[in-house]
């Protein structure tokens, strides 16, 4: 049945009534609740007026509950305790729900999965549900099917719920065995004649061999020997296994370069049009989302950019 809210006093007045009853004076209740004694007295008077009854007798030694006040205190204490327990039970900081991640395969493979153990060490109370989506389009949908999403887009897609995580920096890489077999590949004059590795049917706004050449001031030529693949993970693995020269993003390959599995043929070039973003939906689990994003930002700061801010 519907609740008649006209018969229910304000929650603040009930909290003040309970504290005043328990502590015996308005001053002590005011100190505990961080308000003034005048405010406490006013709330009690309003509560008594609302209930059309007297709850306290004012004595020189303090407050004394009337018979109706004693009976009312039992119910109020039970209700406030029940509210407190239920609020703690559903509080995500006490019992977090799983966090739904919608991320690209490259972010998952090259960056997130190698670091997941660190996240679990720091946030063992947060479970992650990971979905791979290489074609995430960030829209203003109200009922998003993710809490956190990682996506590639133009720089003007940044909004209050997003952070620009990886600036777009690209370079050419190959395996040490490939370089040993084809030392002439260090000379970019021979680049378009070398075995190259590229993406098949990438979106028009993605960086590619032609845009990389433009950034570097190199005349683009149609590659004479290019092997095209469905995704960037396959491109990097092909490069690691000596199949050719790959156009790579720095955060994809930094650990592979450090371990010597790949060799950089060029310096990184920073692009200006696109970037990699981390965003949270409007209805995201707040506690889990903030923990995850701040964890990602902290690790990124250590790796790339100490100036990167926390998400709004």
TILO-810121 format. One line per 3 residues: their letters; for each residue x, y, z of C-alpha. Coordinates in Angstrom, 3 decimals. Each point is the difference from the previous one (the first is absolute). Layout:
a = X/Y/Z; ...
This chain:
xxx = 0.000/0.000/0.000; 1.215/3.562/-0.636; 1.803/1.727/2.859
xxx = -1.639/3.145/1.329; 3.046/2.249/0.204; -2.041/2.675/1.763
xxx = 0.099/-2.166/3.145; 3.798/-0.479/-0.080; 2.266/2.663/1.550
xxx = 3.316/0.984/-1.534; 2.907/-2.431/0.342; 2.225/2.714/1.489
xxx = -2.495/0.646/2.808; -0.116/-3.730/0.818; 3.794/-0.197/0.123
xxx = 0.114/3.018/2.317; -2.759/-1.493/2.183; 1.920/-3.287/0.365
xxx = 3.285/1.748/0.827; -1.642/2.347/2.528; -1.752/-2.927/1.696
xxx = 3.168/-2.073/0.175; 2.332/2.801/1.143; -2.405/1.795/2.353
xxx = 0.594/3.610/-1.088; -0.358/2.099/-3.132; 3.608/1.175/0.359
xxx = 1.425/-3.509/-0.091; -2.214/-0.911/-2.956; 1.135/3.167/-1.780
xxx = 3.686/-0.889/0.557; -0.478/-3.525/-1.332; -1.931/1.154/-3.068
xxx = 2.207/3.060/-0.653; -2.858/2.506/0.202; -0.902/2.715/2.476
xxx = -2.103/-0.619/3.159; -2.461/2.561/-1.351; -0.460/-2.049/-3.170
xxx = -0.591/-3.144/2.077; -2.557/1.738/2.204; -1.800/1.391/-3.040
xxx = -0.177/-3.418/-1.682; -1.417/-1.615/3.151; -2.662/2.726/0.305
xxx = -0.949/-0.538/-3.652; -0.161/-3.780/0.527; -2.223/0.406/3.058
xxx = -2.258/2.375/-1.954; -0.154/-2.474/-2.902; -0.962/-2.849/2.371
xxx = -2.315/2.172/2.116; 1.597/-1.379/3.135; 2.737/0.760/2.512
xxx = 3.058/-2.263/-0.262; 2.237/1.477/2.715; -0.347/1.535/3.412
xxx = 2.739/2.588/0.521; 1.668/-0.512/3.396; 2.907/1.829/1.649
xxx = 2.024/-3.204/-0.304; -0.821/-0.372/-3.680; -2.686/-1.532/-2.161
xxx = -2.514/-2.596/1.109; -2.145/-1.905/-2.470; -3.755/0.045/0.487
xxx = -1.842/-3.333/-0.118; -0.929/0.636/-3.639; 3.575/1.094/-0.673
xxx = 1.334/-3.300/1.392; -2.355/-2.035/-2.158; 0.822/2.083/-3.087
xxx = 3.753/-0.360/0.630; -0.237/-3.805/-0.216; -1.533/0.177/-3.472
xxx = 2.256/2.812/-1.224; 3.143/-1.832/1.179; -1.095/-3.196/-1.781
xxx = -0.773/1.858/-3.227; 3.283/1.955/-0.001; 1.997/-3.140/0.759
xxx = -1.727/-1.857/-2.842; 0.687/2.879/-2.408; 3.641/0.112/1.079
xxx = 0.497/-3.746/-0.455; -1.699/-0.040/-3.404; 1.957/3.032/-1.183
xxx = 3.260/-1.708/0.966; -1.116/-3.206/-1.689; -0.576/1.663/-3.374
xxx = 2.940/2.427/0.244; 2.397/-0.890/-2.820; 2.954/0.757/2.268
xxx = -1.183/-2.722/2.376; -1.253/-2.554/-2.527; 0.903/1.160/-3.529
xxx = -1.779/-1.417/-3.019; 1.970/-1.246/-3.001; 1.401/2.651/-2.340
xxx = -0.842/-0.473/-3.685; 2.891/0.916/-2.316; -0.524/0.470/-3.725
xxx = 3.484/0.151/-1.504; 1.881/-0.533/-3.219; 2.096/-3.096/-0.620
xxx = 3.246/1.996/-0.126; -0.633/1.722/3.332; -0.880/-3.349/1.522
xxx = 2.923/-1.929/-1.485; 2.870/2.483/0.048; -0.826/2.100/3.069
xxx = -2.730/-1.207/2.354; 0.470/-3.758/0.333; 3.745/0.212/0.806
xxx = -0.902/2.345/2.888; -3.196/-1.611/1.326; 1.790/-1.735/2.854
xxx = 0.990/3.425/1.351; -3.636/1.145/-0.121; -1.161/-3.101/1.860
xxx = 2.672/0.542/2.643; -1.164/3.582/0.548; -3.760/-0.555/-0.439
xxx = -0.769/-3.609/0.845; -3.579/1.030/0.843; -0.812/1.040/-3.592
xxx = -0.855/-2.662/-2.578; 0.516/0.827/-3.684; -2.171/-1.178/-2.894
xxx = 1.985/0.582/-3.206; -1.607/0.202/-3.452; 2.082/0.514/-3.139
xxx = -1.394/2.590/-2.387; 2.253/1.371/-2.727; -2.708/2.230/-1.441
xxx = -1.254/1.850/3.072; -1.821/3.172/-0.962; -0.372/2.336/2.957
xxx = -3.411/1.637/-0.062; -2.155/1.801/2.546; -2.045/-3.129/0.667
xxx = -1.815/0.094/3.329; 0.007/-3.738/0.694; 3.511/-0.927/-1.063
xxx = 0.890/-3.684/0.101; 3.398/0.714/1.577; 1.422/1.710/3.068
xxx = 3.405/0.758/-1.533; 0.833/0.076/-3.703; 3.286/0.427/-1.843
xxx = -0.236/1.377/-3.509; 1.903/1.642/-2.842; -1.434/3.214/-1.363
xxx = 0.578/3.543/-1.133; 1.320/2.397/2.635; -3.254/1.984/0.045
xxx = -1.868/-2.937/1.589; 1.443/0.828/3.439; -2.712/0.831/2.562
xxx = -0.444/0.263/3.775; -0.165/-3.781/0.481; 3.082/-0.777/-2.096
xxx = 3.745/0.324/0.174; 2.401/0.066/-2.894; 2.093/-2.990/0.991
xxx = 2.466/-0.658/-2.811; 1.092/2.753/-2.321; 0.480/-1.461/-3.447
xxx = 3.703/-0.665/-0.549; 1.043/-2.343/-2.787; 3.279/-1.543/-1.129
xxx = 1.364/-2.779/-2.192; 1.135/-3.254/1.595; 1.306/-3.371/-1.085
xxx = 1.600/-3.053/1.595; 3.762/-0.249/0.584; 0.079/-2.999/-2.378
xxx = -1.703/2.010/-2.745; 2.492/2.835/0.419; 2.912/-2.450/-0.074
xxx = -1.334/-1.501/-3.216; -0.842/3.363/-1.588; 2.374/2.652/1.424
xxx = -0.938/2.314/-2.880; -3.427/0.436/1.634; 1.522/2.650/2.296
xxx = 0.226/2.272/-3.041; -3.480/1.426/-0.502; 0.790/0.577/-3.691
xxx = -0.496/-3.737/-0.414; -3.122/-0.171/2.168; -2.657/-0.449/-2.692
xxx = 1.900/-2.932/-1.481; 0.236/-1.819/3.344; -2.530/-2.525/1.357
xxx = -2.526/2.124/1.879; -2.789/-0.957/2.394; -3.279/1.912/0.072
xxx = -3.648/-0.028/1.005; -2.691/-1.142/-2.386; -3.001/2.313/-0.450
xxx = 0.806/2.360/2.885; -2.375/2.969/0.500; 0.876/3.071/-2.033
xxx = 0.914/2.082/3.064; 2.572/-2.527/1.277; 3.644/0.784/-0.523
xxx = 1.632/-2.127/-2.708; 3.111/-0.246/-2.144; -1.043/2.967/-2.093
xxx = -0.704/2.314/2.953; 3.207/-1.146/1.747; 2.013/0.933/-3.111
xxx = -1.652/3.413/-0.041; 0.901/0.634/3.670; 3.606/-1.012/-0.706
xxx = 0.345/2.029/-3.188; 0.596/-3.142/-2.056; -1.495/-0.470/-3.444
xxx = -2.565/-2.771/0.164; 0.135/-2.805/-2.541; -2.322/-2.939/-0.352
xxx = 1.797/-2.845/1.836; 1.276/-2.695/-2.334; -0.198/-2.748/2.614
xxx = -2.628/0.631/2.705; -1.679/-2.698/2.060; -3.362/1.199/1.359
xxx = -1.641/-1.384/3.143; -3.315/0.347/1.802; 1.291/1.530/3.232
xxx = 3.016/1.693/1.544; 0.796/-2.910/2.305; 0.612/-2.201/-3.050
xxx = 2.148/2.744/-1.527; 2.225/0.207/3.080; 0.334/-3.770/0.328
xxx = 0.920/-0.278/-3.664; 2.702/2.627/0.544; 1.296/-1.853/3.066
xxx = 0.352/-3.110/-2.142; 1.987/1.673/-2.743; -2.791/0.379/-2.578
xxx = 0.632/3.660/-0.728; 0.021/3.605/1.202; -3.002/1.152/2.022
xxx = -1.467/3.416/0.597; -0.624/-0.074/3.765; -1.281/2.158/2.829
xxx = 2.551/0.561/2.759; -2.166/-1.346/2.843; -0.540/-3.215/-2.005
xxx = 3.679/-0.795/-0.259; 1.911/1.768/2.781; 0.436/-3.198/2.055
xxx = 0.928/-1.979/-3.139; 2.660/2.571/-0.873; 1.309/-0.077/3.558
xxx = 0.244/-3.796/-0.039; 1.727/-0.020/-3.398; -2.767/-1.891/-1.775
xxx = -0.410/2.964/-2.335; 2.359/2.681/-1.269; -1.005/3.601/-0.743
xxx = 0.950/1.090/-3.517; -1.157/3.580/0.525; -0.678/2.449/2.796
xxx = -3.614/0.423/1.070; -2.093/2.567/-1.831; -2.811/1.732/1.900
xxx = -3.236/0.381/-1.941; -2.495/2.743/0.678; -3.388/-1.217/-1.184
xxx = -0.893/-3.074/2.033; 0.622/-1.492/3.407; -0.887/-2.901/2.276
xxx = -2.549/0.763/2.710; -1.308/-1.553/3.182; -3.573/0.929/0.880
xxx = -2.642/-0.952/2.513; -3.740/-0.058/-0.578; -2.395/2.261/1.857
xxx = -1.445/-2.989/1.856; 3.356/-1.603/0.827; 0.669/-1.576/3.364
xxx = 1.615/3.065/1.590; 2.384/-1.596/2.471; 1.264/-2.705/-2.366
xxx = 0.289/2.386/-2.953; 2.033/2.550/1.965; 2.311/-2.703/1.368
xxx = 0.619/-1.473/-3.449; 0.536/3.293/-1.815; 2.302/1.395/2.689
xxx = 1.974/-3.255/-0.057; 0.420/0.226/-3.794; 0.999/3.669/0.226
xxx = 2.531/-0.730/2.738; 1.711/-2.720/-2.041; -0.099/2.127/-3.140
xxx = 1.635/2.870/1.873; 2.854/-2.279/1.017; 0.407/-1.224/-3.567
xxx = -0.592/3.026/-2.202; -1.276/3.320/1.277; 0.188/1.316/3.602
xxx = -2.202/2.939/-0.971; -3.064/-2.096/-0.842; -2.899/1.092/2.251
xxx = -2.520/-2.180/1.779; -3.409/-0.436/-1.581; -2.616/2.624/0.881
